[in-house]
Amino acid sequence: MPSGWSPISGGYIDPTGVTLTVTTQPTNNVKDNTDNLLVVTATLKGTNTPVPHLRIDGLTVLNNQGSPAGAIAFDTNLPQYTDGIRGQATVHFKIGKPGAYYLVVSSMLDGQPGSSAKTGKFNVKNQ
């Protein structure tokens, strides 16, 4: 190598060393609306360094104690992968039951479970 150049080598990122953050929260909306989305950002813990190719593969719905309980998110575009520039991925979803919700987004990295992130509360109303 030319003088002064550093060698480039690969490395391993431990999935537990990645912080997943919901950077664009879901907004209040109506049931069955396809405009629901959230953006998650993956960074190395304690830094602003983006983590590319983190697989966003799970979306869990929390809350809504009504009947029938346990509304689900459907028509999601999962899995999604974080990009190499900002470490971000956009997840689209729709919820078919009115109520107040939180979502938990989960991830995988090289086949191992990664971190998860919880959204703030948002409301889904009837038309």
Buried (B, 14 or more C-beta within 10 A) or exposed (E): EEEEEEEEEEEEBEBEBBBBBBEBEBEEBBBBBEEBBBBBBBBBEEEEEBBBBBBBBBBEBEBBEEEEEEBEBEEBEBEBBBBEEBBBBEBBBBBEBBBBBBBBBBBBBEEEEBBBBEBEBBEBEEE
